[in-house]
């Protein structure tokens, strides 16, 4: 390992080799190299604009930095531990390319505001990518929804049969969750897109810099108003991890349902071979690995959120080395969320098929139409609570007799209450039960078609 000192002549010797490895972040913050180069080019242009360096020097710096970008993209720039971090690695290589003028790049800048800029540039780009993944996932949900407006599925509360639903309505619930995810990321983007560049180590700089200009070059909407806050703020990263965690919550909930639906006990969906695996010992098995992995990876993203919260909770102002630990969690959360969204989108598009005959059978074999009997009586001026209690007794006696509500004769209905007429059978038929729930946002077919139309408009906007 090189004995070269990274620091000033305040230090007489290099780090202990083991400590150098412990201290280095180049192994993971190389992920930021292109953002670091982009930020450095903007910084160089700002230095020239404010006459801190000459235009010719700025052009040399930009040319050298562009060369490093090309070298990295072509696989020819692979700094090791001796560089410590991506910022020193780029600066060292820049000096090798352009000579002493490269030493001027760090004028009026600290690694503290530099890394803060890099991570924001990285995260705002990834937010936009994740939003595109969300849109593709929503599109897959919408495709199934359009195909299954009048396909019925049992609805559950407490994992007990509750009321029948349009399958499209069930899937559109996830569409709405995902829309909130998209909007939440849009909000996080606003607080990510603020420039700390020029805040220096913690107190600003004596040079006549133009922070607004460098922010404009980098596409930031605003600049930090306080230099201490600028270099130490990671609220935006925590907010992103919160948003990422909620995306994973929603994916995990759908995953859990798909795992149940694919079981022999439910048998609501068939897993296609392209998105399922088998057992090494049991030849009959077809396993829902995709939703199981998504469900498992959810805790991983939660852990990154908790980790960053714990890092931040005790940090005095301003920058502390603890903040080096923010990056790996953010990088992994980004990759995990994108991978899970892509996998679940593929699963929806080509990996499952709803078993409509089984679903139709399922909604006809329970008492999930009991509420509709109570509603029927309420519509005939029987007080709802009285109707509710009456239907509870009907269900109890029917269970004892091994009957469903649809199996009761009209005479049996009228013995329970004279308000019952022959139209009770139509009122409790599963399709009518679903169709009748036509209140705004309900599962009624007209409402579902309207919701699909609104969802399509949203995706086309």
C-alpha positions as CSV (number, residue, x, y, z in Angstrom):
1,X,0.0,0.0,0.0
2,X,1.2,3.5,-0.8
3,X,2.8,5.5,2.0
4,X,1.6,8.7,0.5
5,X,-0.1,11.1,2.9
6,X,-3.6,12.3,2.0
7,X,-3.4,15.1,4.5
8,X,-1.4,18.3,4.9
9,X,2.0,18.5,6.5
10,X,0.3,18.7,9.9
11,X,0.8,14.9,9.7
12,X,4.2,13.3,9.7
13,X,3.3,9.8,8.6
14,X,0.7,7.8,6.7
15,X,-2.1,5.9,8.4
16,X,-1.6,2.5,9.8
17,X,-2.4,0.2,6.8
18,X,-5.3,-1.5,8.7
19,X,-6.7,1.8,9.7
20,X,-6.4,3.1,6.1
21,X,-8.6,0.2,5.0
22,X,-11.0,0.8,7.9
23,X,-11.2,4.5,7.0
24,X,-11.6,4.2,3.3
25,X,-14.9,4.5,1.5
26,X,-13.6,4.1,-2.1
27,X,-14.9,0.6,-2.2
28,X,-18.5,1.9,-2.3
29,X,-18.5,5.6,-2.9
30,X,-17.0,5.0,-6.4
31,X,-20.7,4.7,-7.2
32,X,-20.8,8.5,-7.0
33,X,-17.9,9.1,-9.4
34,X,-19.9,10.5,-12.4
35,X,-21.9,12.8,-10.0
36,X,-18.6,13.9,-8.4
37,X,-17.2,14.8,-11.8
38,X,-20.4,16.6,-12.8
39,X,-20.3,18.6,-9.6
40,X,-16.6,19.4,-10.0
41,X,-17.1,20.7,-13.5
42,X,-19.8,23.0,-12.3
43,X,-17.5,24.1,-9.4
44,X,-14.7,24.9,-11.9
45,X,-17.0,26.9,-14.1
46,X,-18.2,28.9,-11.0
47,X,-14.6,29.5,-10.0
48,X,-13.9,31.0,-13.4
49,X,-17.0,33.1,-13.5
50,X,-16.1,34.7,-10.2
51,X,-12.4,35.2,-11.4
52,X,-11.0,32.9,-8.7
53,X,-9.3,31.0,-11.4
54,X,-8.9,31.9,-15.1
55,X,-11.1,30.7,-17.9
56,X,-8.2,28.8,-19.4
57,X,-7.6,27.0,-16.1
58,X,-11.3,26.1,-15.9
59,X,-11.2,24.7,-19.4
60,X,-8.2,22.6,-18.5
61,X,-10.0,21.3,-15.4
62,X,-13.2,20.5,-17.4
63,X,-11.2,18.7,-20.0
64,X,-9.3,16.6,-17.4
65,X,-12.5,15.8,-15.6
66,X,-14.2,14.7,-18.8
67,X,-11.2,12.5,-19.6
68,X,-11.5,10.8,-16.2
69,X,-15.2,10.2,-16.9
70,X,-14.3,8.5,-20.1
71,X,-11.6,6.4,-18.5
72,X,-14.0,5.3,-15.8
73,X,-16.8,4.4,-18.3
74,X,-14.3,2.4,-20.4
75,X,-13.1,0.5,-17.3
76,X,-9.6,2.1,-17.3
77,X,-9.9,4.1,-14.0
78,X,-10.1,1.8,-11.0
79,X,-8.7,3.6,-7.9
80,X,-7.8,1.5,-4.9
81,X,-7.6,1.9,-1.1
82,X,-4.8,4.4,-1.3
83,X,-7.2,6.9,-2.8
84,X,-9.3,6.7,0.4
85,X,-12.5,8.0,-1.3
86,X,-13.9,8.9,-4.7
87,X,-13.2,12.6,-4.2
88,X,-9.5,12.2,-3.6
89,X,-9.3,9.6,-6.4
90,X,-10.6,12.0,-8.9
91,X,-8.5,14.9,-7.7
92,X,-5.3,12.8,-7.8
93,X,-6.0,11.6,-11.3
94,X,-6.9,15.1,-12.4
95,X,-3.5,16.4,-11.2
96,X,-1.8,13.6,-13.1
97,X,-3.6,14.7,-16.3
98,X,-3.4,18.5,-16.1
99,X,-0.6,19.1,-13.7
100,X,-0.6,21.8,-11.0
101,X,-3.7,23.5,-12.2
102,X,-5.6,20.4,-11.0
103,X,-4.6,21.4,-7.4
104,X,-6.8,24.5,-7.8
105,X,-10.1,22.6,-8.2
106,X,-10.6,22.2,-4.5
107,X,-10.4,26.0,-3.9
108,X,-13.5,27.2,-2.0
109,X,-14.7,23.7,-1.5
110,X,-14.6,21.0,1.2
111,X,-15.2,17.3,0.9
112,X,-18.1,17.9,3.2
113,X,-20.1,20.0,0.8
114,X,-18.7,18.0,-2.1
115,X,-20.1,14.7,-0.9
116,X,-23.3,16.3,0.1
117,X,-23.7,17.5,-3.5
118,X,-22.8,14.2,-5.0
119,X,-25.3,12.2,-2.9
120,X,-28.1,14.6,-3.8
121,X,-27.2,14.4,-7.6
122,X,-27.2,10.7,-7.3
123,X,-30.4,10.4,-5.4
124,X,-32.5,12.8,-7.5
125,X,-31.6,10.8,-10.6
126,X,-32.5,7.5,-8.8
127,X,-35.8,9.0,-7.6
128,X,-36.8,9.7,-11.2
129,X,-35.8,6.1,-12.2
130,X,-37.8,4.6,-9.4
131,X,-40.8,6.7,-10.4
132,X,-40.6,5.1,-13.9
133,X,-40.4,1.7,-12.3
134,X,-43.5,2.6,-10.3
135,X,-45.4,3.6,-13.5
136,X,-44.6,0.3,-15.1
137,X,-45.8,-1.6,-12.1
138,X,-49.0,0.5,-12.1
139,X,-49.5,-0.2,-15.8
140,X,-49.2,-4.0,-15.1
141,X,-51.9,-3.7,-12.4
142,X,-54.1,-1.7,-14.7
143,X,-53.8,-4.3,-17.5
144,X,-55.2,-7.0,-15.1
145,X,-57.8,-4.6,-13.8
146,X,-59.2,-3.9,-17.3
147,X,-59.5,-7.7,-17.9
148,X,-61.2,-8.5,-14.6
149,X,-63.8,-5.8,-13.8
150,X,-66.5,-8.4,-13.4
151,X,-64.3,-11.2,-12.1
152,X,-65.2,-11.6,-8.4
153,X,-62.9,-12.4,-5.6
154,X,-63.6,-12.8,-1.9
155,X,-62.8,-9.7,0.2
156,X,-61.4,-10.3,3.6
157,X,-61.1,-8.5,6.9
158,X,-59.1,-10.2,9.7
159,X,-58.3,-12.8,7.0
160,X,-62.0,-13.9,7.3
161,X,-64.4,-13.8,4.4
162,X,-66.1,-10.4,4.5
163,X,-67.7,-9.2,1.3
164,X,-67.2,-10.1,-2.4
165,X,-65.3,-7.7,-4.5
166,X,-64.5,-6.9,-8.1
167,X,-61.0,-8.3,-8.7
168,X,-60.2,-5.1,-10.6
169,X,-61.2,-3.1,-7.5
170,X,-58.8,-5.2,-5.4
171,X,-55.9,-4.6,-7.7
172,X,-56.7,-0.9,-8.1
173,X,-56.1,-0.6,-4.3
174,X,-52.5,-1.4,-5.0
175,X,-52.5,1.1,-7.9
176,X,-53.6,3.8,-5.4
177,X,-50.9,2.8,-2.9
178,X,-48.3,3.0,-5.7
179,X,-49.6,6.4,-6.7
180,X,-49.0,7.7,-3.2
181,X,-45.5,6.2,-3.5
182,X,-44.9,8.1,-6.7
183,X,-46.2,11.4,-5.2
184,X,-44.2,10.8,-2.0
185,X,-41.0,10.5,-4.1
186,X,-42.0,13.7,-5.9
187,X,-42.1,15.5,-2.6
188,X,-38.8,14.0,-1.5
189,X,-37.3,15.1,-4.7
190,X,-38.0,18.7,-3.8
191,X,-36.0,18.6,-0.6
192,X,-33.3,16.5,-2.3
193,X,-32.8,19.1,-5.1
194,X,-31.2,21.8,-2.9
195,X,-27.5,22.5,-3.3
196,X,-25.0,22.5,-0.4
197,X,-22.1,23.3,-2.7
198,X,-20.2,26.3,-1.4
199,X,-21.1,25.6,2.2
200,X,-17.5,24.6,2.7
201,X,-16.4,22.4,5.6
202,X,-19.1,24.0,7.8
203,X,-18.8,27.8,7.8
204,X,-18.7,28.9,4.1
205,X,-15.6,30.4,2.5
206,X,-13.7,33.6,2.2
207,X,-13.7,33.4,-1.6
208,X,-16.2,35.4,-3.5
209,X,-18.1,32.4,-4.8
210,X,-21.5,32.3,-6.6
211,X,-23.4,29.5,-5.0
212,X,-26.5,30.2,-7.0
213,X,-24.6,29.9,-10.3
214,X,-23.1,26.5,-9.5
215,X,-26.6,25.4,-8.3
216,X,-28.1,26.5,-11.6
217,X,-25.5,24.6,-13.6
218,X,-26.3,21.5,-11.7
219,X,-30.1,21.9,-12.0
220,X,-30.7,22.5,-8.3
221,X,-33.9,24.4,-7.5
222,X,-32.4,26.2,-4.5
223,X,-29.4,26.5,-2.2
224,X,-29.0,25.8,1.5
225,X,-29.5,28.9,3.6
226,X,-27.2,27.8,6.4
227,X,-23.8,26.3,5.8
228,X,-23.9,24.2,9.0
229,X,-27.2,22.7,7.9
230,X,-26.0,22.3,4.3
231,X,-23.1,20.0,5.1
232,X,-24.8,18.0,7.9
233,X,-28.3,17.5,6.6
234,X,-29.4,14.0,5.7
235,X,-33.1,14.6,6.2
236,X,-33.7,14.1,2.5
237,X,-32.0,10.7,2.6
238,X,-34.1,9.6,5.6
239,X,-37.2,10.8,3.8
240,X,-36.1,8.8,0.7
241,X,-35.6,5.7,2.8
242,X,-39.0,6.3,4.4
243,X,-40.6,6.5,0.9
244,X,-38.6,3.4,-0.2
245,X,-39.8,1.5,2.9
246,X,-43.4,2.3,2.1
247,X,-42.9,1.1,-1.5
248,X,-41.6,-2.1,-0.1
249,X,-44.5,-2.3,2.4
250,X,-47.0,-2.2,-0.5
251,X,-45.0,-4.7,-2.6
252,X,-44.8,-7.0,0.4
253,X,-48.5,-6.8,1.1
254,X,-49.3,-7.8,-2.5
255,X,-46.6,-10.5,-2.3
256,X,-48.2,-12.0,0.8
257,X,-51.6,-12.1,-1.0
258,X,-50.1,-13.7,-4.1
259,X,-48.4,-16.3,-1.9
260,X,-51.7,-17.1,-0.3
261,X,-53.6,-17.1,-3.7
262,X,-51.1,-19.5,-5.2
263,X,-51.5,-22.0,-2.4
264,X,-53.7,-25.1,-2.9
265,X,-55.9,-23.9,0.0
266,X,-56.8,-20.7,-1.9
267,X,-56.0,-21.7,-5.5
268,X,-56.9,-18.2,-6.9
269,X,-54.0,-17.9,-9.2
270,X,-51.7,-20.2,-11.3
271,X,-48.0,-19.5,-11.3
272,X,-46.5,-19.7,-14.8
273,X,-43.2,-21.5,-15.3
274,X,-41.3,-18.3,-16.2
275,X,-41.8,-16.9,-12.7
276,X,-41.8,-19.9,-10.4
277,X,-39.3,-22.5,-9.2
278,X,-39.5,-26.1,-8.1
279,X,-38.2,-28.2,-5.2
280,X,-35.0,-30.1,-5.3
281,X,-36.7,-33.1,-3.7
282,X,-40.5,-32.7,-4.2
283,X,-41.3,-32.9,-7.9
284,X,-44.8,-31.6,-7.6
285,X,-43.9,-28.3,-6.1
286,X,-44.1,-24.9,-7.8
287,X,-42.9,-22.2,-5.5
288,X,-43.7,-18.4,-5.5
289,X,-40.1,-17.4,-5.1
290,X,-40.6,-13.8,-6.5
291,X,-43.1,-12.6,-3.9
292,X,-41.3,-14.5,-1.2
293,X,-38.0,-12.7,-2.0
294,X,-39.8,-9.4,-2.2
295,X,-41.4,-10.0,1.2
296,X,-38.0,-10.9,2.6
297,X,-36.1,-8.0,1.0
298,X,-38.6,-5.6,2.6
299,X,-36.9,-5.9,6.0
300,X,-33.6,-5.1,4.4
301,X,-34.8,-1.6,3.3
302,X,-36.4,-1.1,6.7
303,X,-33.0,-1.8,8.2
304,X,-31.4,0.9,6.1
305,X,-33.9,3.4,7.3
306,X,-33.4,2.5,10.9
307,X,-29.6,2.5,10.5
308,X,-29.6,6.1,9.1
309,X,-31.9,7.3,11.8
310,X,-29.6,5.9,14.5
311,X,-26.6,7.4,12.8
312,X,-28.2,10.9,12.8
313,X,-29.8,11.0,16.2
314,X,-26.7,11.9,18.2
315,X,-24.6,13.9,15.7
316,X,-23.5,17.3,16.9
317,X,-23.1,20.0,14.1
318,X,-21.7,19.9,11.6
319,X,-20.1,17.0,9.6
320,X,-18.9,13.9,11.3
321,X,-17.3,10.8,9.9
322,X,-20.3,8.8,10.9
323,X,-22.0,10.2,7.8
324,X,-19.7,8.0,5.7
325,X,-22.1,5.2,6.7
326,X,-25.1,6.8,5.0
327,X,-24.1,5.7,1.4
328,X,-24.1,1.9,1.4
329,X,-27.7,1.8,2.9
330,X,-28.9,4.4,0.4
331,X,-27.2,2.6,-2.6
332,X,-28.6,-0.8,-1.5
333,X,-32.1,0.5,-0.9
334,X,-32.2,2.0,-4.3
335,X,-31.0,-1.2,-6.0
336,X,-33.4,-3.3,-3.9
337,X,-36.5,-1.2,-4.6
338,X,-35.8,-1.1,-8.3
339,X,-35.1,-4.9,-8.5
340,X,-38.3,-5.7,-6.5
341,X,-40.5,-3.4,-8.6
342,X,-39.1,-4.9,-11.8
343,X,-39.6,-8.4,-10.5
344,X,-43.2,-7.8,-9.4
345,X,-44.0,-6.1,-12.7
346,X,-42.7,-9.1,-14.6
347,X,-44.7,-11.4,-12.3
348,X,-47.9,-9.5,-13.0
349,X,-47.2,-9.2,-16.8
350,X,-46.2,-12.8,-17.5
351,X,-46.0,-14.9,-14.3
352,X,-49.6,-15.3,-13.0
353,X,-53.0,-16.2,-14.3
354,X,-56.2,-15.7,-12.3
355,X,-58.4,-18.8,-12.0
356,X,-61.7,-17.2,-12.8
357,X,-63.8,-20.4,-12.3
358,X,-62.3,-21.0,-8.9
359,X,-62.9,-17.3,-7.9
360,X,-66.5,-17.5,-9.0
361,X,-66.9,-20.7,-7.0
362,X,-65.2,-19.0,-4.0
363,X,-67.6,-16.1,-3.7
364,X,-70.6,-18.5,-3.9
365,X,-69.6,-20.7,-1.0
366,X,-69.7,-18.4,2.1
367,X,-71.8,-15.9,4.0
368,X,-70.2,-12.8,2.6
369,X,-73.6,-11.6,1.3
370,X,-75.0,-11.4,4.9
371,X,-74.6,-7.6,5.0
372,X,-76.7,-7.4,1.9
373,X,-79.5,-9.2,3.6
374,X,-79.4,-6.6,6.4
375,X,-79.2,-3.8,3.8
376,X,-82.2,-5.4,2.0
377,X,-84.3,-5.2,5.2
378,X,-83.1,-1.7,5.9
379,X,-84.3,-0.7,2.5
380,X,-87.7,-2.0,3.6
381,X,-87.8,0.3,6.6
382,X,-86.5,-2.3,9.1
383,X,-84.0,-0.5,11.4
384,X,-80.5,-1.6,10.4
385,X,-79.5,-2.7,13.9
386,X,-82.6,-4.9,14.2
387,X,-81.9,-6.3,10.7
388,X,-78.3,-6.9,11.6
389,X,-79.2,-9.0,14.6
390,X,-81.8,-10.9,12.7
391,X,-79.3,-11.8,9.9
392,X,-76.8,-12.9,12.6
393,X,-79.4,-15.5,13.8
394,X,-80.1,-16.5,10.2
395,X,-76.4,-17.2,9.6
396,X,-76.2,-19.2,12.9
397,X,-79.2,-21.4,12.0
398,X,-78.0,-21.9,8.4
399,X,-74.6,-23.0,9.6
400,X,-76.2,-25.5,11.9
401,X,-78.3,-26.8,9.1
402,X,-75.3,-26.9,6.6
403,X,-77.0,-24.4,4.3
404,X,-75.9,-21.1,2.7
405,X,-78.2,-18.1,2.5
406,X,-79.0,-18.8,-1.1
407,X,-80.3,-22.2,-0.1
408,X,-83.1,-20.9,2.1
409,X,-86.6,-21.2,0.7
410,X,-88.8,-18.1,0.3
411,X,-91.0,-19.6,3.0
412,X,-88.0,-19.8,5.4
413,X,-87.1,-16.2,4.6
414,X,-90.6,-15.0,5.3
415,X,-90.8,-16.9,8.6
416,X,-87.8,-14.9,9.6
417,X,-89.4,-11.6,8.6
418,X,-92.5,-10.8,6.5
419,X,-90.5,-8.1,4.6
420,X,-88.7,-10.7,2.6
421,X,-89.9,-11.2,-1.0
422,X,-88.8,-13.2,-4.0
423,X,-86.3,-10.5,-5.0
424,X,-84.1,-11.5,-2.0
425,X,-82.4,-14.1,-4.2
426,X,-81.3,-11.5,-6.7
427,X,-80.2,-9.1,-4.0
428,X,-77.8,-11.7,-2.5
429,X,-76.4,-13.1,-5.8
430,X,-72.6,-12.4,-5.8
431,X,-72.6,-10.2,-8.9
432,X,-75.5,-8.1,-7.7
433,X,-73.9,-7.8,-4.3
434,X,-70.8,-6.3,-5.9
435,X,-72.6,-4.3,-8.5
436,X,-74.8,-2.7,-5.9
437,X,-71.9,-1.1,-4.1
438,X,-71.8,1.8,-6.4
439,X,-70.9,4.5,-3.9
440,X,-67.9,6.7,-4.9
441,X,-64.7,4.6,-4.5
442,X,-66.7,1.4,-4.1
443,X,-66.4,-2.0,-5.8
444,X,-69.5,-1.5,-8.0
445,X,-68.7,-2.2,-11.6
446,X,-69.6,1.3,-12.8
447,X,-67.3,2.8,-10.1
448,X,-64.5,0.4,-11.0
449,X,-64.7,1.3,-14.7
450,X,-64.6,4.9,-13.8
451,X,-61.5,4.3,-11.6
452,X,-59.8,2.5,-14.4
453,X,-60.5,5.4,-16.7
454,X,-59.0,7.8,-14.2
455,X,-56.0,5.6,-13.7
456,X,-55.3,5.4,-17.4
457,X,-55.5,9.2,-17.6
458,X,-53.1,9.5,-14.8
459,X,-50.6,7.2,-16.5
460,X,-50.9,9.1,-19.8
461,X,-50.3,12.5,-18.1
